[in-house]
Amino acid sequence: MRPKHHRSFAAIAGATIAASALFTASTTAQEAEAAAAEAATPEAAKSAAAEKLTVGSAVPELKGITWLQGDPVKSFDEKGKVYMLELWATWCGPCVAIIPHVNDLHKKYADKGLVIVGMNVWEDDIEAPKKFLADQGEGMSYRVAFSGGGKGDFATAWLKPAGVQGIPHAIFIKEGKILYSGHPAQVKDSSIEAMLDGSYDPAAEAKKQAEAEKQQEELRAKVMPLFQAQDWDGILALAKTLEDSDPAKLQLQLTAITQKGDWKALTAVRSELATAEDSPITVSDLDQNAALGMSAGEGAKEYATLALKDYKPAPADAPAPEKMHKLLMSSRLNFLAGNTDAAKEDLAKAKAALETIDQPQMKQQLEPLFPAAEKALADGKFPSLRELLQGQ
């Protein structure tokens, strides 16, 4: 399964592709601390043992839910149906990034029995997901519900017993029992098809998942010191020790290359991705990250010229954030390729798109970017979005 990431600007500007592969859940400190404090009491331990939701557990009813889109799900035991609860929040960058992939799953498997519910969690204001959903249009066409916030029934009856402390998080259910609980990007299309046809083995898959998580933790322990030391050559050396089939290998290579600003090496990787049949990163993903996250340098013009040949603007009916994103991307690519007038034109269009976005937090974060970019272009420069947002 190849996730099609529509990244938030904060994620792009950060220019660390590997974060989505190695650290797949976004955990809030408040939730983690609250969970740790609660788990420390004997009463909580007994309650958790009695109510823990794991693979094979029967799921409770949905209570206190407000349905924002689609027909309400009244039970999880309809014959022939597999239910996917996709836990998300508007403030969660990785959650927003994976929405296009979840939407693709809905389009691919809805007629075969997959029922997807985008369950908004850890947000107390229902207006935030309402506005977000309205802005997504057909880009979020599956059922969507508001869980009731951090103190609602869903939080106490589902999230805590299931041990959910980070999102995005997916819970797959069939015949009223949990088949899978974990990060949605770890669920392959073949696994979903097996769930639908009845050949899925939850115990075997759980074992595989546990082994994969152990390997991920071991890799994380090696990677983190290198990231902290900004030892990009060390990360490249570590990547060489991984199997070609390990998605983390490419992720680590691209992160190191990006951070080093090695456009020539990135161009070589781009050529390989263009012919790859099953890569966790698309050429479009790579171009977005390079355009918005990398500093200008030797080889940037050649790369940008190639990327512009494959560039596709956002559809007319695309959400406003996607339009702005694509326009910023083309603006920077045009500048790097030597097309300054086109860069200014696209930047102006991106600024206009920002005004149509009904997400105050995003607008507040990105508004300072445009005067900085305009001033830089007037001076014959166009730093990366990361540099602009950092005031460099």
C-alpha positions in Angstrom: 0.0 0.0 0.0 1.4 3.3 -1.0 0.2 6.2 1.2 -0.5 9.3 -0.9 0.5 12.0 1.5 -1.1 15.5 1.2 1.1 17.1 3.8 0.4 20.1 5.8 2.6 23.1 5.3 4.2 22.7 8.7 5.2 19.2 7.8 6.6 20.3 4.4 8.5 23.2 5.8 10.1 21.0 8.3 11.6 19.0 5.5 11.9 15.7 7.4 10.3 13.0 5.3 11.6 10.3 7.6 9.5 11.5 10.4 6.3 9.9 8.9 8.0 6.5 8.6 9.9 6.3 11.9 7.6 8.2 14.2 4.1 7.4 12.8 2.0 8.7 15.7 1.6 12.2 16.9 1.2 12.2 20.7 0.2 15.2 22.7 2.2 15.7 25.9 -1.0 16.5 27.8 -2.6 13.2 26.8 0.5 11.2 27.6 0.9 12.8 31.0 -2.8 12.3 31.8 -2.7 8.7 30.8 0.5 8.0 32.8 -0.9 9.6 35.9 -4.2 7.7 35.6 -2.5 4.4 35.0 -0.4 4.9 38.1 -3.3 4.2 40.4 -4.3 0.7 41.5 -7.9 1.4 40.7 -7.1 2.4 37.2 -4.9 -0.6 36.7 -7.8 -2.9 37.7 -10.2 -1.0 35.4 -7.8 -1.1 32.5 -7.3 -4.8 32.9 -11.1 -5.4 32.9 -11.9 -3.0 30.0 -8.9 -3.2 27.8 -9.7 -3.2 24.1 -7.3 -5.3 22.1 -7.4 -7.5 19.0 -10.3 -9.9 19.5 -12.2 -7.7 22.0 -15.9 -7.0 21.5 -16.3 -3.2 21.0 -18.7 -1.1 23.0 -21.6 1.0 21.6 -21.0 4.4 20.2 -22.4 7.0 22.6 -22.3 10.7 22.6 -21.4 10.9 18.9 -22.4 13.7 16.5 -22.4 12.6 12.9 -21.1 15.3 10.6 -21.3 13.4 7.3 -22.8 10.2 6.1 -25.3 7.7 7.6 -24.8 7.0 11.3 -23.2 3.6 12.2 -25.6 2.0 14.7 -23.6 -1.3 15.2 -20.4 -3.0 14.1 -21.8 -6.4 13.4 -23.5 -6.2 10.1 -22.8 -9.3 8.0 -20.2 -8.8 5.3 -19.0 -5.4 6.6 -15.6 -4.3 7.9 -15.5 -1.1 9.8 -12.5 1.2 10.0 -12.5 3.9 12.7 -9.9 6.5 11.6 -9.1 8.6 14.6 -8.0 12.1 13.7 -7.9 15.8 14.7 -7.7 19.0 12.7 -4.6 20.1 14.5 -2.8 16.8 13.7 -0.4 17.2 10.7 0.0 13.4 10.1 -3.8 13.0 10.3 -4.3 15.6 7.7 -1.5 14.1 5.6 -3.1 10.6 5.4 -6.7 11.8 4.6 -6.2 11.4 0.8 -5.1 7.9 1.3 -8.1 7.1 3.6 -10.3 8.6 1.0 -8.8 6.4 -1.7 -9.5 3.4 0.5 -13.2 4.5 0.8 -13.5 4.8 -3.0 -11.8 1.5 -3.6 -13.5 -0.7 -1.0 -16.8 0.9 0.0 -18.7 -1.2 -2.5 -17.0 -4.3 -1.2 -18.1 -3.8 2.4 -15.5 -1.4 4.0 -17.2 1.3 6.1 -14.8 4.1 7.0 -15.6 6.5 9.8 -13.4 9.5 10.3 -13.8 9.9 14.1 -12.6 13.3 15.3 -11.0 13.0 18.7 -9.3 15.2 21.3 -11.1 18.3 20.1 -13.7 19.9 22.3 -15.0 22.4 19.8 -17.2 20.8 17.2 -16.9 23.8 14.9 -13.3 23.0 14.1 -14.0 19.6 12.4 -17.1 21.0 10.8 -15.2 23.8 9.1 -12.4 21.4 8.2 -14.8 18.9 6.6 -16.6 21.6 4.6 -13.3 22.7 3.2 -12.2 19.2 2.1 -15.2 18.6 -0.2 -14.8 15.4 -2.1 -11.4 14.9 -0.7 -13.0 13.6 2.5 -16.0 11.7 1.2 -16.4 9.0 3.8 -18.4 9.1 7.0 -17.2 11.7 9.6 -18.2 12.0 13.2 -17.4 14.2 16.2 -16.5 12.0 19.2 -17.6 14.5 21.9 -14.2 15.8 22.9 -11.6 14.7 25.4 -14.1 14.0 28.2 -16.8 12.4 26.1 -17.9 8.7 26.2 -15.8 7.7 23.3 -12.6 8.9 25.0 -13.4 6.9 28.1 -15.1 3.8 26.5 -12.8 3.5 23.5 -9.6 5.5 23.5 -8.4 4.8 27.0 -9.2 1.0 27.0 -7.6 0.7 23.6 -4.5 2.5 24.8 -4.7 5.2 22.1 -2.2 8.0 22.9 -1.3 9.1 19.4 -3.1 9.8 16.2 -3.7 9.0 13.4 -4.8 5.7 14.7 -7.1 3.1 13.0 -9.3 0.5 14.6 -10.7 -2.2 12.2 -13.8 -4.1 13.4 -15.7 -7.1 12.0 -18.7 -8.9 13.5 -18.4 -6.6 16.5 -14.7 -7.5 17.4 -11.4 -5.7 16.8 -9.3 -7.1 14.0 -6.5 -4.5 14.2 -5.6 -1.4 16.2 -2.7 0.8 15.2 -1.3 3.2 12.7 -3.4 3.2 9.4 -0.3 3.4 7.2 0.8 -0.1 8.5 -2.4 -1.7 7.0 -1.8 -3.0 3.5 -4.5 -3.2 0.9 -4.1 -7.0 0.9 -4.9 -7.0 4.7 -8.1 -5.1 4.1 -9.1 -7.5 1.3 -8.4 -10.4 3.6 -10.5 -8.8 6.3 -13.3 -8.5 3.8 -13.1 -12.1 2.5 -12.7 -13.7 5.9 -9.1 -15.0 5.4 -7.5 -12.4 7.7 -5.7 -13.9 10.7 -5.7 -11.3 13.6 -3.3 -13.3 15.8 -0.7 -13.8 13.0 -1.0 -10.1 12.0 -0.7 -9.0 15.6 2.5 -11.0 15.9 3.9 -9.5 12.7 3.0 -6.0 13.9 4.7 -6.6 17.3 7.9 -7.7 15.5 7.8 -4.7 13.2 7.3 -2.4 16.1 10.3 -3.9 17.9 12.4 -3.4 14.8 11.2 0.1 14.5 12.1 0.9 18.1 15.6 -0.6 17.6 16.0 1.6 14.5 14.7 4.6 16.3 17.3 4.1 19.1 20.0 4.3 16.4 18.5 7.1 14.4 17.7 9.6 17.2 21.3 10.4 18.3 22.2 10.9 14.6 19.3 13.3 14.1 20.1 15.2 17.3 23.8 15.6 16.1 22.6 16.4 12.6 25.0 13.7 11.4 23.5 13.3 7.9 26.4 11.2 6.7 25.9 8.9 9.6 22.3 8.5 8.7 23.2 7.7 5.1 25.6 5.1 6.4 22.9 3.6 8.6 20.5 3.5 5.7 22.9 1.4 3.7 22.7 -1.3 6.3 18.9 -1.7 5.8 17.3 -4.0 3.3 16.0 -2.4 0.1 12.5 -3.6 1.0 12.6 -1.6 4.2 10.7 1.7 3.6 12.8 3.4 6.3 15.9 3.0 4.0 14.6 5.4 1.4 13.0 7.7 4.0 16.4 8.0 5.8 18.3 8.5 2.6 16.0 11.3 1.4 16.0 13.0 4.8 19.8 13.1 4.9 20.1 14.2 1.2 17.5 16.9 1.9 19.2 18.2 5.0 22.6 18.2 3.3 21.1 20.2 0.4 22.5 17.7 -2.2 20.4 18.4 -5.2 22.4 16.2 -7.5 21.9 13.2 -5.3 18.2 14.0 -5.0 18.0 14.2 -8.8 19.4 10.7 -9.0 16.9 9.4 -6.5 14.1 11.1 -8.4 15.1 9.2 -11.6 14.9 5.9 -9.7 11.5 6.8 -8.2 10.1 7.6 -11.6 10.5 4.0 -12.6 9.8 2.3 -9.3 6.5 0.3 -9.2 5.9 0.2 -5.5 7.6 3.0 -3.6 6.4 4.5 -0.3 7.3 8.0 -1.7 6.1 9.3 -5.0 8.0 11.6 -7.3 5.3 14.2 -6.5 6.0 13.8 -2.8 9.7 14.3 -3.4 9.2 17.4 -5.6 7.0 18.9 -2.9 9.5 18.3 -0.2 12.4 19.6 -2.3 10.6 22.7 -3.5 9.3 23.8 -0.1 12.0 22.4 2.2 15.4 22.5 0.6 17.8 25.4 0.5 19.0 26.6 -2.9 22.3 25.2 -4.1 24.2 23.5 -6.9 22.0 21.4 -9.0 18.7 23.0 -7.9 18.0 24.6 -11.3 18.3 21.2 -13.0 16.1 19.5 -10.5 13.4 22.3 -10.6 13.3 22.1 -14.4 12.6 18.4 -14.3 10.0 18.8 -11.6 8.1 21.6 -13.5 7.7 19.2 -16.4 5.8 16.8 -14.2 4.0 19.4 -12.1 0.2 19.3 -12.1 -1.8 22.1 -10.5 -4.5 21.4 -8.0 -8.0 20.7 -9.5 -10.4 23.5 -9.6 -12.6 21.9 -6.9 -9.6 21.1 -4.6 -9.7 22.4 -1.0 -8.2 25.9 -0.6 -5.2 24.6 1.4 -4.2 22.2 -1.4 -4.5 25.0 -4.0 -2.3 27.3 -1.9 0.2 24.4 -1.3 0.5 23.6 -5.0 0.9 27.2 -5.9 3.7 27.8 -3.4 5.4 24.7 -4.7 5.3 25.9 -8.3 6.3 29.4 -7.3 9.5 28.1 -5.6 10.2 25.6 -8.4 9.9 28.4 -11.0 12.3 30.6 -9.1 14.8 27.8 -8.8 14.5 27.1 -12.5 15.1 30.8 -13.3 11.5 31.8 -14.0 11.3 34.8 -11.7 8.1 36.3 -13.2 6.3 33.0 -13.0 7.4 32.6 -9.4 6.0 36.0 -8.5 2.7 35.3 -10.3 2.2 32.0 -8.5 3.1 33.5 -5.2 0.4 36.1 -5.7 -2.1 33.4 -6.5 -1.1 31.4 -3.4 -1.6 34.5 -1.2 -5.1 34.9 -2.7 -5.8 31.3 -1.9 -4.8 31.8 1.7 -7.5 34.4 2.1 -10.2 31.8 1.2 -9.0 29.3 3.9 -11.4 29.0 6.8 -8.8 27.7 9.2 -7.7 30.5 11.6 -4.7 28.5 13.0 -3.3 27.7 9.6 -3.8 31.3 8.3 -2.1 32.7 11.4 0.8 30.4 10.9 1.3 31.1 7.3 0.4 34.8 6.9 3.9 36.0 7.8 5.3 33.8 5.1 4.0 35.8 2.2 5.5 39.2 2.9 8.8 37.5 3.7 8.7 35.6 0.3 7.6 38.8 -1.6 10.5 40.8 -0.1 12.9 37.9 -0.9 11.8 37.7 -4.5 12.1 41.5 -4.8 15.8 41.1 -3.7 16.3 38.2 -6.2 16.1 35.4 -3.7 13.5 32.8 -2.6 14.6 30.8 0.5 12.9 27.6 1.4 9.6 27.8 3.3 11.4 26.4 6.3 13.9 29.3 6.2 11.2 31.9 5.6 9.1 30.6 8.5 12.1 30.7 10.7 12.9 34.3 9.7 16.1 33.5 8.0 
